[in-house]
Amino acid sequence: MNHREQWADGLGRDLPKRVQVVEVGPRDGLQAESTFISTGTKIELVNRLVDAGVRRIEAASFVSPKWIPQMADGAAVMAGMDRKAGVTYAALTPNMKGLDAAIASKADEVVIFGSASEPFSLRNINCSVAESLERFAPVARRAKEEGLRLRASISCSFGCPYQGPVSVDAVVDMVRRFRDLGCDEIDIADTIGVGTVHHVRRVIQAAATEFPLERLAGHFHDTYGQALANIVGALQVGMSVFHSSVGGLGGCPYAKGATGNVATEDLLYLLDGLGIETGIDLDAIVSIGDWVSQQMGRDNGARAGKALIAKRVRD
């Protein structure tokens, strides 16, 4: 028995054999940065990630520059990318104006979002959960009419910075509502990184009673150092789509203290150790994480990435 088989044996034989990794660095990863990242750097980041084997990527966000200045150049980023066949380029679309921009930019997938927490919805998008769903209904209809893939993200699925714990029932209710809007995939997002394995398993299993498990995705932040453990828990109950951000970029501008998404390097290192295929080149992602961290003048947030860079230097 090799080391991968030993790992898998300890975790259970029914882990997914392949996982889809959705790279969110260019959008969710960069949106909270206070220093504007050049359009050219954003375009190069997207192109490098795709060249490394990424096949699903959040490339832009068509939100008001007043609220998220970092994403003001979404159309330019989408226009400047080297499009590759077989790659899904996604854009966040909070309203009809954003959807129109995404359509004009030839996005393959559009992302709408809502919160399992009422206080977070009011702080994040200035409306109640019910009002947010009313706003997204025409966006969802138009997206489907245009033949676009429609994804929804449920923020604060495990906890909220304003209300504290979030009930499983609240998450399941949002899953049901987004399902009824015709969403092709739904993200269960730990916006502030407070989830733990048992809680994660419970939420995913409950969500899967209302929506196909294979079309649920895990979006974990590493604020409390639990992201990889939570991913293992999610794998154990059959989830096979996960979001990550190269270099661990990210954080929520509306959740004080929330740190970055789980790093793509760390996720790939974990999955490789479990013998789970992704189609993404870990070594190339490590180099990209090192490069983008230098471009931004910040520390690399990927633990596996930093360790593998150090190993290259030693070797």
N, C-alpha and C positions, 0 to 999 in steps of 0.2 A: 504493500500500500504506500503510494507516494504522499508527499506532504499535503497536496491539494485534496486527495481522497480522505486523508485523516481529518482535515478541517471540515469537509462536507459531511463526513460520517458523524462528527461530533454535533453538527447543527441539524442533522436530519437529511435524509436522502432525497427529499422532494423540493429542494431549492430550484429556482428557475435555472435553466441551462444557459439562457441568454438574457441580457438586460439591455433595455434602451436607455441611454444616457442623454438627457436633454441639457445642453450647455446653456446656462443662463448668464454667464459672465458679462457679455457685451451689453445686456440690458439690466437685469436685476443686480448684477455685480457692480456696474458702474453708476447706477442712478443716484446713489447716495454720496458720491464723491463731490466734495465742495469745489475742488479745482477742476476747471473744464478740461476734459480730455479731447484732444484734437480729433476732427473727423477722420483724418488720415490714419491715426492710430487705431481708431475704432474699426475702420475698414480692414486694416491689416490684421487686427486681432481676429475678426470673423474669418478672414481668408486662411489664416494660419490654423485655426481650429478645424476648419473643414478639411484642410490638407492633412491633418492628423487623424482623420477618420470620423470626426463628429458628423452625424447625419441629421440631427435635430438641434436647432440653435435659435435662441431668442436674440434677434439682431437689432431690434429697434423698439421704441415706445412712442406712440403718437398721442402724447398727453400735452396739456398746456405747458409751455415753457415757464409760465409764471409759477407753476407748482413744482416742476422737475426740470430745472434749467439744463441739466446735463444731457437730457434727451432731446434737446431742441433741434438737433441735426438729423433726426431719424430718416427723413426722406433722402438726404444726401448720402447717408450710410447705405441705405438700401440700393440707391442708384450706383454707388461706387464699388459694390462687392463683385467679386468674380463668381457668378452663379454657377453651381455645379448640379448636374442632374442627380436625382436621388436624394437631395438634401432638402429638408423642410426648414424654410426661413420664416420665423414667427415674429409677430409684432403685437404689442399690447395696445388695445383699443378701448378706451374708457367710455366712448360715446360715438354718435353717428359721424361727427366730424373726424374723429380719429379713425373710424372704419373707412371713410372715404379716402383718407390719406394712405391707409394700408392697402386698399384696393389699387389706388394709383401707383403705389410703389411695388405692386405685384407680390405682396406677401402670400405665402402658401397657407399660413395658419394665423388666425387672430385669437387673442386671449382677452377674455373678460374676467372680472374678478369681483368677489364679494367676501364679506367677513362672517364668520360664525359668531362674532361678538358685536352687539349693538353699539357699545361705546366706541369701539375701534372704527366701525363704519362711519359714525358721525365725525370722528376726528380725521379719518383718512380721506373720505370722499364727500364729506359734508352733507350726508343724508342718511336716513335710516336704512336698515337692511331691506325692508319691503320696497322703499323708494328706489334703492339701487337696482333691484331686480326689475322693477318697472322700466327703468332707464335702459337696461340691457336687453329687454325683450325685442325691441325693434332692431337693435344691433345684431342680435342672434339671428333673427329672421332674414335680414339682408345678407348676412355672411353666408347663410346656407343657400340662399337664392343665387349668390355669386359662386357657389361651388367651393367655398373655402372651408378648410378644416377649422372647427370651432372648439376651443379649449377654455375651460373655466378654472380659476384658482380660488380656493377657499382659504383666506388668511385666518390666522389665530385659531387654527383647528385644535390646538392643545393648551392654549393659554393666551391671555390678553394683557397688555401692559396697563390697562385701565380698569378692567373688571376682575382680573385674576383668572381662576380656573374657568374653562369653557366646557359645557356638558357635551357628552357624546351625542345626545339627542339633537343639539343645536347643529352639529356638523352634519349629521344624517339628514336633517331637514334641508340644509343647503345643498347637499348632494341631490336630494330629490328635486329641488327647485331647478337646479342647473340641468339635471337630466331632462326635465320637462321643457326646457328651453331648446333642447336638441343638441346639447354638447356632445362632442365625440370623445372627449377625455376630460377628466376632472382631477385637479391637483389638490392633495391634502397637505396644506402648508403649515409648518411650525415656524411662524413668523418671528417669534422671539426665542426660539430654541429651548423651550422649557419641557418638552416631551421626554418621557422615559419609555423604555422598551414595552413594559406591560401596557401602559396607556396607549402607545402607538398601535400595538396589536389589536387592542379592543376597538379603537376608532376605525382602523382599516377593515376589520371583520364586520363591524356594524355598517360601514359605508357600502361594503360589497353586497349587503342585502338589498340595496336599492339601485346599484349600478355595477356593471361587469367589472370584476377585479382586474382583469387584464387591461382595462381602460382607466384605472385609477393610478395616479402618480404620486410619489413621495417627494416633498420639497422640505428639506430639513436645514435649519440653521444650527450653528455649532456654539451658540452662546454659552451653554453649560457643558460643553464637551461631550454631548450625547449623540451627535448626528450619526456617526458610524454605527454605534450600538443600535440606534433606532432603525437604521437601514437593515441591519442584520435581522432585527425583529420583524420588519416589514417583509423581508425575503422569506422568512420562515412561514408567513401566512400567505405567501404566493404573489406578493407585489413584484412587478418586473419592469417598472418605469421609474426612474429617479432623476431628479434635477441636481446639478452641481455647477460650481463656478470655478473656472481656472484660477489658481492662485488664492482661492478662498475669498475672492472679491465679494463685497456686498455688505448688506445691512439695510434695515428698513428706515427711511427718513422719518417715518411716523411712529417708530418704536424705539424710544431712547434706550441705548445700551445694547441693542440687538447687534450682534456681530455678523460676520459673513456667512454665506451659504457654505455647506460642506464643500471642501475643495475637490475639484475633479481629479487631481492627482491622488488624493487620499482614497476617494471612491474607487478609482481604477485599481489601485494597489490592493484594496480589500477584495474586490471582485476577482482579480487575477489570482489571489491566494485561495479563493474558493473554487477556482476552475470555471468561473462564469464568463462567457464571452460577451464582448461589447463591440468589437470591430475597431476600437480606438487604440492608437499607439501611445502607450504610457510615456515612453521616453520623449516623444515629440511634445506631449502635453507638459511634461516637466520643463522642457526648454521654453515653451510658450509662457508658462507661469512665471519663470525667472525673468523672461524678457518684459512681460507686461508690468511686473512689479517694479522693475528698473525704470520703465517708461513713466510710471506714476510716482516714482520716488518714495515708495512705501515698502514695508517688509513683506516678504512672501508669506502668505497665510496658509500655505499648504505644508503640512508637516512631512508627508512623504516626499513632496517636491524638494524641500530644503535638504532632507537627508540624502536623496538621490543626487542632487547637485553636489553636495559635499563629497559623496562617494566618487563622483566623476573626478573631482579635484585630487582626491587621495590616489585614485588609480592612475 
